[in-house]
């Protein structure tokens, strides 16, 4: 069973995936698979343009967790969208040295549920799980992910609403 762990950059995907790997789960970080599919580097936006369709078509499914903000492009059996309150997300991205424009872009994407909506467009209701990791420690979030992996958690999404943060974004 392939479990996707997706979300806006800075929501904690990699950190949670590392915790799952530490616990013995097989994990692939999608950033390690994407290099051959980079079409161009957009230095102005501090990002890479990826041939997402070709990458997804050529990705070989496996039994484990695929982590990355493009995981919802893959044929996962279950998909977890990790969320983070926009003000906290902005602070995390600032600490990583992201440019202000990139921070604003990602905070707006989180507030507008962009990754969740893309996920809903690709998966059935019973495959999607949304976890708010804002105020939880990494082991707690990993525990929630393991409940999804084990199938003991009911699918749930759409309860998180960060839209009020759009009014607060400068």
N, C-alpha and C positions, 0 to 999 in steps of 0.2 A: 504494500500500500504506500503510495506516494502522498505525502502531506506537504502542502505549500505553506510557507510562512512569509507573508507579504505585508506591505505597508509603506507609508511615506518614509523617505530617508530620515533617520534620527529617531524612529519610534522604538528601537531596541531589538530589531530582528536579529542582527548578528550576535549581539550579546546573549540573547536567549538561545539562539542556535548553538553557540559555544557551550552554554550550560547543558543543553541537551546532549551534545557530543561528549561532554565530560561525564554524563550519566550513562554513556554507552550507546546512545542513539547514532545511527548513521546520518550524517549531515553533509550536504553539498551547499557551499556558498556560491550562488550564481555568478558573482563577480569573477570567480575563478573559471567560469565556462564561457564568458561573453567575449573575450578578447578577439577571437577570429571573426566575430560578427560586427565589430565596430566599423562603421562606414566613414565616420569623421569625428574629430575632436572639436567641440564647440568651446573654445577657450573663453569666449566672452561670457558664456553661461556656466562655465566650469563643469561641463558635462560631456558625455560622448553620445553620438547618434548611433543607435544600434539597429541592425536589421532584425527586429524582434520576431517577425514571421519566420524567417529562415532559421533563426536560432531555436525557436520553439519547435519547428518541424524536425530539426535534426537532434534535438535533445533526447537522450535515451532515458526513458523512465526507469526508476529504481525503487527499491523498498527503503524508505527513509524520509528525511525531511529536506526539502529544497528551500533555501532561504534567500530572499532578495526581493527588491521592490518590483521585479518582473515575474515573480513566481506564479502569479495568477494568469500568466500567458501559457502556462504548461498544463498538460492533462492530468492534474492532480485528482486524487480520490476525495480528498478533503482539503479545504483551503482556510487558513486562519489569517485574518486581517488584524495586525497589531496596530493599535491606535495610541495616540498621545495628545494630551491637551495642547493646543497651539502655542500658548505662552511658554510652556515647558519645552516644547519642541524647538522653538526659536532659541531658547537659551542653550540647548544641546548643540544646535547647528552653529551657533556663534562660538561656542567653546571649541568646535572642530575647525574654526577658521573659515567657514563659508562666507562668501561675499553677501552683503546685505540684500542684493537683488535675488540671489539664490535662496536665502533664508525666507524672504517674503513669498517667493514662488512656492516653496514647500509648505509654509504655514498656511497659505491660502488653499493649497491642494488638500491639506489635512482638514481644514475647516469646511471645505466643500465636499468631503467624502469621495474624492476622485478615485482613489484606489478601491474603495469599497464598491463604488458604482461600476467600475471596470470589472470587478470580480463578479458582481451580481449579473452583469451582462453575459458572462461566460459560464457560470455555474448554476446548478439547481439550488433551491432553498435549503435542502437538507445537507448540502456539502459545505456551507459557509458558516464560519465561526468568527466572531468579532471579539477581541479582547482589549480592554482599556488597561494599558500598562502604566499609565501616568503615575500613580501613587503606590505601585507595588514593587517589591524587590524582585530581582531577576529570578531567584528560586521559586517564588510564588507564581510568576508568569509561566515559567517552565512547567510547574505542576499543572497549571491550567491547560497548557499545550499537550501534556501527556494524557490528560483526560480525553482530549479530542482524539489523539492517536489511538487510545485504547477503546474508543467508541462509547465511553460512559458519560459523555457530555452531550446535551441536546443542542442542535444547531440553533444559533441565535445571532442576529445581526440587525442593525438599523435602530438601536436604542441610544446610540451616542450622537449627540448633536453639539457640534462645536461652532455652529453658524454665528453665534453672537460675537465670536472672536474676530469675525470679518470687520465688524464695526470698530474694533479696537486696533486694527492693523494700520500703521501709519502709511 
